[in-house]
Amino acid sequence: MLFTRRHVLKTAAAASLLPLSARAAYPLLEARETKQLVAPDGFPETTVWSFNGSVPGATIRVGQGARVQRRLVNQLPQPTSVHWHGIRIDNAMDGVPGLTQGAVETGSSFDYDFVARDAGTYWYHAHNRSMEQVARGLYGPLIVEEARAPDIDQDLILMLDDWRLDPETAEITDDFDNGHDLSHAGRLGNLVTVNGSFDPAFSVQRHDRLRLRLINASNARIYDLKLDGLSGWIVALDGMPLETPFELSGSFPLAPAQRADLIVDVITEGDTASLVSIERDGAFGLTRFDVAGNAAKVQRQGVSTLPPNPLPEIKNLESTPLHKMVLQGGAMRWLESARIGETELSGRELAQLGRFWALNGYAERPDDPFLKAEIGSPHRVEFVNETAFPHAMHLHGHHFRLILDDGSLGPWRDTVLVGRGQTRQIALIADNPGDWLLHCHMLGHAASGMMSWFRVA
C-alpha cells in the first residue's frame, strides 16, 4: 500500500451559459473537472471529475414518490451520461448510451426527470466510459426517504471508493487500458476513501443510534466490512428493506455498486468507534466516530423493520422459466473464442481488441437481447461463473430476489456477487417496459466484454 497512515485495529460556470428559463426548470448537475484533497494531509490536491464541483457529488434527497429532475451539463473532455443506480425508472431516463439515450457531448445537456418510487439508498454515476469516469469521481448519493423514518439520532451516508494515485503527485494514474486490470480482478486502487476523503471523522455520543448508508462506488474492490465499538443490524440491501433485520456479529461483504443500510448503536467505552475493512494484513479503519459524552444512560433495545417498497410478488418459483447466463474468460480461463456482433473471433484476436470476457459467448453487448420478456412475466436467471474471479452482476430497471441454496427466496437486490466457480440464481418480475442493461459492475470487466441486455415489451 502506498498510503500507510491507517488505523490498525485489533478487532457554477455552465449555468451562466444557459437561459434563465432553462435554469429554473431543472436544477443543474454539472459534470466538470475540479481539484479535491483526496490523499492524506501533506499530499497535493487531486484533479478529479465531479458533479457540481465535489466528489461525491451533492446528495440528492427526496421523499418516496417525489420527482427527481436534473439537467446534466457536460463540461468534460469526454461525452458522458448519468445512470440512476437501483432506481426502477422510466427506460428513457436510465442513462445508458447506445441503449436508452445518446451520450451527452461536451458542451451539451440532457434533462433527467423521473419518479423515485422506492424508498432507500441509491446512487448516481456516469455510464459512458464508466470504468474511467467513475474512477475519476463521477458519482454521488441518491437518498429516497421513507414516509415513516426510523428512530435514529443521525443519518450518515458513507460512500466507499478506492483511488489509484501517483505517490508523488497524488494525481489519478491514467492507465485505464491496462490489460492486466481488464483481464484480472479489475482496477484496484492504493488509497481507500469515504465520501471522497481519507480517514474522515464524525462526531457522536455514546448510545447514539445511527443509520449508516454504505455505498460501494469502487471500480472493482469487494470490501469485507466490520464494526468496532458499534453494534447493530443490516436493515436494507441495495435500497430494499429486509423482512427481518440481520444482526451483525462478524464481517460482511459489500461488492461494487452494492449498498447496505445499517442501524447501529455507539457502545464503545473508549473515545472512538470505527467502520473497518478486513484485509489480508489486518483490520484497517475507513472512518472514525469520535465519541464525546453520553446521549443516554443505556443502549436502546431491538430494531424495527423499515416499511417495504411496493415490489411485485414472485409466485410459483418452480414453474418460472429459467435462463442461463454463463460468465466466461479472464486470466487463467482465457477465451478460446467469442462473438462480437455476428463475427466469431479467436481469443488472441479478442485480446488485441481489449476483450477478455464474455457473457454467453458474446464479448460485447449483442444485437439481440439475452431475454425477451412480456410485461409482468416472471423469470429466473442462473449466473454460471466459469471464470477465476468474482463478478458483481447488475440488472437495470429492476430488483430481483436471490434464490437461496434451499430454494427459498432471499433478499431483494439489484446487484448480485457471483464468486469464482459459483452458480447463483435470481428471480424477477419483468414489470418495467424497455431495453435494460445487464452487466458486471466490476467496470473493467464490463468494458472488456461483460455486457448484455434484456427487453421487456
Secondary structure as the mmCIF struct_conf table of DSSP 4:
data_model
#
loop_
_struct_conf.conf_type_id
_struct_conf.id
_struct_conf.beg_label_comp_id
_struct_conf.beg_label_asym_id
_struct_conf.beg_label_seq_id
_struct_conf.end_label_comp_id
_struct_conf.end_label_asym_id
_struct_conf.end_label_seq_id
STRN STRN1 VAL A 8 LEU A 9
TURN_TY1_P TURN_TY1_P1 ALA A 13 ALA A 13
HELX_RH_3T_P HELX_RH_3T_P1 ALA A 14 LEU A 17
BEND BEND1 LEU A 18 LEU A 18
HELX_RH_AL_P HELX_RH_AL_P1 LEU A 20 ALA A 25
BEND BEND2 TYR A 26 TYR A 26
STRN STRN2 LEU A 28 GLN A 36
BEND BEND3 ALA A 39 ALA A 39
HELX_LH_PP_P HELX_LH_PP_P1 PRO A 40 PRO A 40
TURN_TY1_P TURN_TY1_P2 ASP A 41 GLY A 42
BEND BEND4 PHE A 43 PHE A 43
HELX_LH_PP_P HELX_LH_PP_P2 PRO A 44 GLU A 45
STRN STRN3 THR A 46 PHE A 51
TURN_TY1_P TURN_TY1_P3 ASN A 52 GLY A 53
STRN STRN4 SER A 54 SER A 54
BEND BEND5 VAL A 55 PRO A 56
HELX_LH_PP_P HELX_LH_PP_P3 GLY A 57 THR A 59
STRN STRN5 ILE A 60 GLY A 63
TURN_TY1_P TURN_TY1_P4 GLN A 64 GLY A 65
STRN STRN6 ARG A 67 ASN A 74
BEND BEND6 LEU A 76 GLN A 78
STRN STRN7 THR A 80 THR A 80
STRN STRN8 VAL A 82 HIS A 85
TURN_TY1_P TURN_TY1_P5 GLY A 86 GLY A 86
HELX_RH_3T_P HELX_RH_3T_P2 ASN A 91 MET A 93
BEND BEND7 ASP A 94 ASP A 94
STRN STRN9 PRO A 97 PRO A 97
TURN_TY1_P TURN_TY1_P6 GLY A 98 THR A 100
STRN STRN10 GLN A 101 GLN A 101
STRN STRN11 VAL A 104 VAL A 104
TURN_TY1_P TURN_TY1_P7 THR A 106 GLY A 107
STRN STRN12 SER A 109 VAL A 115
BEND BEND8 ASP A 118 ASP A 118
STRN STRN13 GLY A 120 ALA A 126
BEND BEND9 ASN A 128 ARG A 129
HELX_RH_AL_P HELX_RH_AL_P2 SER A 130 ALA A 135
TURN_TY1_P TURN_TY1_P8 ARG A 136 GLY A 137
STRN STRN14 TYR A 139 GLU A 145
BEND BEND10 ALA A 147 ARG A 148
BEND BEND11 ASP A 151 ASP A 151
BEND BEND12 ASP A 153 ASP A 153
STRN STRN15 GLN A 154 TRP A 163
STRN STRN16 LEU A 165 LEU A 165
TURN_TY1_P TURN_TY1_P9 PRO A 167 THR A 169
HELX_LH_PP_P HELX_LH_PP_P4 GLU A 171 GLU A 171
STRN STRN17 ILE A 172 ILE A 172
HELX_LH_PP_P HELX_LH_PP_P5 THR A 173 THR A 173
TURN_TY1_P TURN_TY1_P10 PHE A 176 ASP A 177
HELX_RH_AL_P HELX_RH_AL_P3 GLY A 179 SER A 183
TURN_TY1_P TURN_TY1_P11 HIS A 184 ALA A 185
BEND BEND13 ASN A 190 ASN A 190
STRN STRN18 LEU A 191 VAL A 194
TURN_TY1_P TURN_TY1_P12 ASN A 195 GLY A 196
STRN STRN19 SER A 197 SER A 197
BEND BEND14 PHE A 198 ASP A 199
STRN STRN20 ALA A 201 ARG A 206
TURN_TY1_P TURN_TY1_P13 HIS A 207 HIS A 207
STRN STRN21 ARG A 209 ASN A 216
BEND BEND15 ASN A 219 ALA A 220
HELX_LH_PP_P HELX_LH_PP_P6 ARG A 221 ILE A 222
STRN STRN22 TYR A 223 ASP A 228
BEND BEND16 GLY A 229 GLY A 229
STRN STRN23 LEU A 230 LEU A 237
TURN_TY1_P TURN_TY1_P14 ASP A 238 GLY A 239
STRN STRN24 MET A 240 GLU A 247
BEND BEND17 SER A 249 GLY A 250
STRN STRN25 PHE A 252 LEU A 254
TURN_TY1_P TURN_TY1_P15 PRO A 256 ALA A 257
STRN STRN26 ARG A 259 VAL A 266
BEND BEND18 GLU A 269 ASP A 271
STRN STRN27 THR A 272 GLU A 279
TURN_TY1_P TURN_TY1_P16 ARG A 280 ASP A 281
STRN STRN28 GLY A 282 ASN A 294
BEND BEND19 ALA A 295 ALA A 295
BEND BEND20 LYS A 297 VAL A 298
HELX_LH_PP_P HELX_LH_PP_P7 SER A 304 ASN A 309
HELX_LH_PP_P HELX_LH_PP_P8 LEU A 311 GLU A 313
HELX_RH_3T_P HELX_RH_3T_P3 LEU A 317 SER A 319
BEND BEND21 THR A 320 THR A 320
STRN STRN29 LEU A 322 GLY A 329
BEND BEND22 GLY A 330 GLY A 330
TURN_TY1_P TURN_TY1_P17 ALA A 331 MET A 332
BEND BEND23 ARG A 333 ARG A 333
BEND BEND24 GLU A 336 GLU A 336
STRN STRN30 SER A 337 ILE A 340
TURN_TY1_P TURN_TY1_P18 GLY A 341 GLU A 342
STRN STRN31 THR A 343 SER A 346
HELX_RH_AL_P HELX_RH_AL_P4 GLY A 347 GLN A 352
TURN_TY1_P TURN_TY1_P19 LEU A 353 GLY A 354
STRN STRN32 TRP A 357 LEU A 359
TURN_TY1_P TURN_TY1_P20 ASN A 360 GLY A 361
STRN STRN33 TYR A 362 TYR A 362
BEND BEND25 ALA A 363 GLU A 364
BEND BEND26 ASP A 367 ASP A 368
BEND BEND27 PHE A 370 PHE A 370
STRN STRN34 LEU A 371 ALA A 373
TURN_TY1_P TURN_TY1_P21 ILE A 375 GLY A 376
STRN STRN35 SER A 377 ASN A 385
BEND BEND28 THR A 387 PHE A 389
STRN STRN36 HIS A 391 LEU A 395
BEND BEND29 HIS A 396 GLY A 397
STRN STRN37 PHE A 400 ILE A 403
HELX_LH_PP_P HELX_LH_PP_P9 LEU A 404 LEU A 404
TURN_TY1_P TURN_TY1_P22 ASP A 405 ASP A 406
BEND BEND30 GLY A 407 GLY A 407
STRN STRN38 LEU A 409 ARG A 413
BEND BEND31 ASP A 414 ASP A 414
STRN STRN39 THR A 415 VAL A 418
TURN_TY1_P TURN_TY1_P23 ARG A 420 GLY A 421
STRN STRN40 THR A 423 ALA A 430
BEND BEND32 ASN A 432 ASN A 432
STRN STRN41 GLY A 434 CYS A 440
BEND BEND33 HIS A 441 MET A 442
HELX_RH_AL_P HELX_RH_AL_P5 LEU A 443 ALA A 447
TURN_TY1_P TURN_TY1_P24 SER A 448 GLY A 449
STRN STRN42 MET A 451 VAL A 456
#
